[in-house]
């Protein structure tokens, strides 16, 4: 159970970073902050987060180092 908690924490941190990077990358596409299509930004960031968690299923180097 402890190993799962470590994995979920590491995968969550990685997914949050990926989501933030994706959201920030989409912002310059608009001329002003009021022109940002927030539904697209949030949807794309969420999809990137899901992809990150699925990729983490293959293994996380952060956890491998602690063994």
Residue pairs with C-beta under 8 A, 6 or more apart in sequence:
3 63
6 63
6 66
7 56
7 60
7 63
10 56
10 60
10 62
10 63
11 52
11 53
11 56
11 60
12 53
14 52
14 56
14 60
14 62
15 49
15 50
15 52
15 53
15 56
16 49
18 48
18 49
18 51
18 52
19 45
19 46
19 48
19 49
19 52
20 45
21 48
22 44
22 45
22 48
23 41
23 42
23 44
23 45
26 36
26 40
26 41
26 44
26 45
27 33
27 36
27 41
30 36
30 37
